Amino acid sequence: MKEDPPLPTPVILGIDDLRPLPRATRVARTNGEGIQLLQEHRDRFIDELWLDHDLGGDDSILPVVTLMEEAAFNGRPFRIGTVFVHSANPIGAETVVRSLTRWNYQVRRATP
């Protein structure tokens, strides 16, 4: 009897300065690390991407959002199942949701 091959581990990325994100397979703590993380996964399917708006001090998720918007504008959006925005900043979170939804990313607001 032939065994089924193991299912691939889902790729769950998180960009958050504080939360542990236990489901995430990789976590970035700054927008610079977040951009690098997305670029490392450029040609792979990302099952879930978890985004926090405020990343400590003056750092925010907006450069990551801009990278994703530019990729979509250039006809090569990141392949992401669902983007979850889990920020405690309601205005910042809504900005991220609106921006990414406009470029046809599947975005959901999650409670932090």
Secondary structure by P-SEA (a helix, b strand, c coil): cccccccccbbbbbbcccccccccccccccaaaaaaaaaaaccccccbbbbbccccccccaaaaaaaaaaaaaacccccccbbbbbcccaaaaaaaaaaaaaaccccccccc
